[in-house]
């Protein structure tokens, strides 16, 4: 299924660029249950609360090492928040919050946070059971019938070896046992390639494999990898994956589609001018739309 890519997908959460942040890397600490205003630490009289910990978890928690246990993650996040308070207090004391540059960045991040909040709500509201089923049914209906086969192969370096393999298989020897004994393809136990469509294999191999009927064994086939003897076990029309298997992809697709549609609707109703376009072009309606 093709995935819809939102232009917002690469936006990252705003964070202070301390070396500590760079050192923190994925899995988040558990937020404490109960009062979100509970003080977990104080820094020069200012509280670091459970709510602050939850915010840090959302912001930089995904950069913590996977192997850290819950207690270590919680400690790392709390250390980060303590340092954040300390450095912020010093920056305010130095009146860095009163500079034009700070005001400009605050205005930017205010807009960014509002955008993320609005689009997050759009995404949450769009992913419903009805939308998931409709999108799944539409994708399943759009999938073109495609043949796939389940096949085994034995890969050997020379044509002579492949001819010997073919003779032994056609004389009644077990294909899988011969594959384990002779094949130079370490990735296929018993020579089993599983199910695959024609485009998954190199053309020389695919042409021969898909011309065989179940139970048939090929003559030696040369590819860039060596010489193959192929046995087809089964053929079928490629099934569409069950909904549970693609649920996460559907959720992302629906949410990103809804976000994109919301942005396009806002653009259509807005007057926009851009320095990189001739005057009026940015707001000019699409002549192909009726």
C-alpha positions in Angstrom: 0.0 0.0 0.0 1.4 3.4 -0.9 1.9 5.7 2.0 0.9 9.3 2.1 3.8 11.5 3.3 2.8 14.7 5.2 5.1 17.7 4.8 4.9 17.9 8.6 6.3 14.4 9.2 9.9 15.6 9.6 9.1 18.3 12.1 10.8 17.6 15.4 9.8 18.7 18.9 11.5 21.9 20.0 14.2 21.3 22.6 17.2 23.2 24.1 20.4 22.2 22.4 22.4 21.2 25.5 25.0 18.5 25.2 23.0 16.6 27.8 20.1 16.3 25.3 22.4 14.9 22.7 23.7 12.3 25.2 20.1 11.2 26.0 19.0 8.6 23.7 14.8 5.9 23.3 12.3 4.6 25.8 10.7 6.8 28.3 10.5 6.9 32.1 7.2 5.9 33.6 5.3 9.0 34.7 4.1 8.8 38.3 0.5 8.2 38.8 -1.6 10.7 40.9 -1.1 14.4 41.2 0.5 15.9 38.1 1.7 18.9 40.2 3.5 16.6 42.7 7.1 18.0 43.2 9.8 15.6 42.2 12.6 18.0 42.9 13.2 21.7 43.6 15.9 23.9 42.1 16.5 27.1 43.9 13.0 27.1 45.1 11.4 26.1 41.8 9.5 22.8 41.6 10.1 20.1 39.0 6.8 18.3 38.8 5.3 15.1 37.6 3.8 17.1 34.8 7.2 18.4 33.8 8.5 14.8 33.8 5.7 13.8 31.4 6.6 16.8 29.1 10.2 15.8 29.1 9.2 12.2 28.4 7.3 13.3 25.3 10.1 15.7 24.2 13.4 13.9 24.7 12.4 10.5 26.1 12.6 8.9 22.7 16.3 9.5 22.7 17.1 7.4 25.8 18.9 4.1 25.3 16.6 1.1 24.8 18.5 -0.9 27.4 17.8 1.5 30.3 15.4 0.2 32.8 12.5 2.4 34.1 14.3 3.7 37.1 17.3 4.7 35.1 15.1 6.4 32.5 13.2 8.3 35.1 16.5 9.4 36.7 17.9 10.6 33.4 14.8 12.6 32.6 14.8 14.1 36.1 18.5 15.0 35.8 17.7 16.7 32.5 14.9 18.7 34.0 17.1 19.8 37.0 19.8 21.0 34.6 17.1 22.6 32.4 15.9 24.6 35.4 19.5 25.6 36.5 20.5 26.8 33.0 17.2 28.6 32.5 17.5 30.4 35.8 21.0 31.6 34.8 19.9 32.7 31.4 17.0 34.7 32.9 19.4 36.2 35.4 21.6 37.3 32.4 18.4 38.8 30.8 18.7 36.5 27.8 14.9 36.3 27.8 14.7 40.0 27.0 16.6 40.0 23.8 14.9 40.5 20.3 16.3 37.1 19.2 14.5 35.3 22.1 11.2 37.1 21.4 11.4 36.0 17.7 12.1 32.4 18.6 9.3 32.4 21.2 6.9 33.6 18.5 8.1 30.9 16.1 7.8 28.1 18.7 4.4 29.4 19.8 3.1 29.0 16.2 4.8 25.6 15.9 3.2 24.3 19.1 -0.2 25.6 18.1 0.2 23.9 14.6 1.2 20.6 16.2 -1.7 20.7 18.6 -4.2 21.5 15.9 -2.9 18.9 13.5 -2.7 16.4 16.3 -6.4 16.8 17.0 -7.1 16.5 13.3 -5.2 13.2 13.2 -6.9 11.9 16.4 -10.4 12.7 15.2 -9.8 11.2 11.7 -8.7 7.7 12.8 -12.0 6.1 13.4 -13.0 2.4 13.0 -15.3 3.5 10.1 -12.4 5.3 8.3 -10.0 2.4 8.9 -12.5 -0.1 7.4 -13.3 2.1 4.4 -9.7 2.8 3.6 -8.8 -0.9 4.0 -11.6 -2.0 1.7 -10.7 0.7 -0.9 -7.0 -0.5 -0.9 -8.0 -4.1 -1.1 -10.3 -3.4 -4.0 -7.6 -1.4 -5.8 -5.0 -4.2 -5.5 -4.5 -5.8 -9.0 -4.5 -9.6 -9.1 -0.9 -10.8 -9.0 0.4 -14.3 -9.2 2.9 -15.6 -6.7 4.5 -18.9 -6.2 6.1 -20.9 -3.5 9.3 -22.5 -4.7 12.5 -24.2 -3.7 15.9 -23.9 -5.4 19.4 -25.3 -5.3 22.2 -22.9 -6.3 25.6 -24.3 -7.5 28.6 -22.7 -9.2 28.6 -24.6 -12.5 26.3 -25.8 -15.2 27.7 -29.4 -14.8 26.8 -29.4 -11.1 23.3 -28.1 -11.9 22.8 -30.8 -14.4 23.8 -33.4 -11.8 21.4 -31.9 -9.3 18.5 -32.0 -11.8 19.2 -35.7 -12.6 19.3 -36.6 -8.9 16.0 -34.8 -8.2 14.3 -36.3 -11.1 15.6 -39.7 -10.1 13.6 -39.3 -6.8 16.0 -37.7 -4.3 14.5 -35.3 -1.8 14.9 -31.7 -3.1 15.1 -30.1 0.3 17.8 -32.6 1.6 19.8 -32.0 -1.6 19.5 -28.2 -1.1 20.9 -28.5 2.4 23.7 -30.6 1.2 24.7 -28.8 -2.0 23.2 -25.4 -2.3 25.4 -22.3 -2.0 22.5 -20.1 -0.9 22.8 -20.0 2.9 19.6 -17.9 3.2 17.2 -20.6 2.1 16.9 -23.6 4.4 16.0 -26.7 2.4 16.2 -24.4 -0.6 12.9 -22.8 0.4 12.3 -19.3 -1.0 8.8 -18.9 0.4 6.1 -17.1 -1.5 7.2 -14.4 -4.0 5.9 -12.4 -6.9 7.7 -12.3 -10.3 9.2 -8.9 -9.6 11.0 -10.2 -6.5 13.5 -12.3 -8.5 16.0 -11.6 -11.2 14.4 -11.9 -14.7 16.2 -15.1 -15.8 15.1 -16.9 -12.6 11.6 -15.5 -12.6 10.8 -16.4 -16.2 11.6 -20.0 -15.7 10.0 -20.3 -12.2 6.7 -18.8 -13.2 6.5 -21.0 -16.3 6.6 -24.1 -14.1 3.6 -25.9 -12.7 3.3 -27.1 -9.1 5.5 -30.2 -8.7 7.7 -29.5 -11.8 11.5 -29.2 -11.6 13.4 -26.9 -14.0 16.4 -27.5 -16.1 19.5 -25.6 -15.0 19.0 -21.8 -15.0 21.9 -19.3 -15.1 21.8 -16.0 -13.3 24.4 -13.6 -12.0 24.5 -15.7 -8.8 25.3 -19.0 -10.5 23.3 -22.0 -11.7 19.9 -22.8 -10.2 17.6 -25.8 -10.3 14.0 -24.8 -9.3 11.0 -26.7 -8.0 7.6 -25.0 -7.7 5.5 -26.2 -4.9 2.3 -24.0 -5.1 0.8 -21.1 -7.1 -1.9 -18.6 -6.0 -3.2 -15.1 -6.5 -1.3 -12.9 -4.0 -3.7 -12.3 -1.0 -4.3 -8.9 0.4 -2.8 -8.7 4.0 -5.4 -8.9 6.8 -6.5 -5.7 8.4 -4.7 -6.4 11.7 -1.4 -6.7 9.9 -1.7 -3.3 8.3 -3.6 -1.4 11.0 -0.6 0.8 12.0 0.0 1.8 8.3 -3.7 2.6 7.9 -3.7 4.7 11.0 -0.7 6.7 9.8 -2.1 7.1 6.3 -5.5 8.3 7.4 -4.1 10.7 9.9 -1.6 12.2 7.5 -4.2 12.4 4.7 -6.5 14.3 7.1 -3.7 16.7 8.1 -2.8 17.3 4.5 -6.5 17.9 3.5 -6.9 20.3 6.4 -3.8 22.3 5.3 -5.0 22.4 1.7 -8.4 23.7 2.8 -6.8 26.4 4.8 -4.6 27.4 1.8 -7.6 27.5 -0.5 -9.4 30.0 1.8 -6.3 32.2 2.4 -4.7 35.0 0.5 -1.0 34.1 0.3 1.9 35.9 -1.4 5.4 34.6 -1.7 8.7 36.2 -2.6 9.7 33.2 -4.7 6.6 33.4 -6.9 5.3 36.1 -9.3 2.7 38.3 -7.6 -0.7 36.6 -7.5 0.5 33.1 -8.5 0.4 31.7 -5.0 -3.3 32.6 -4.6 -4.3 31.9 -8.2 -7.0 29.1 -8.4 -6.2 25.9 -10.2 -7.8 26.3 -13.7 -8.4 22.5 -13.8 -10.8 22.6 -10.9 -14.4 23.3 -11.4 
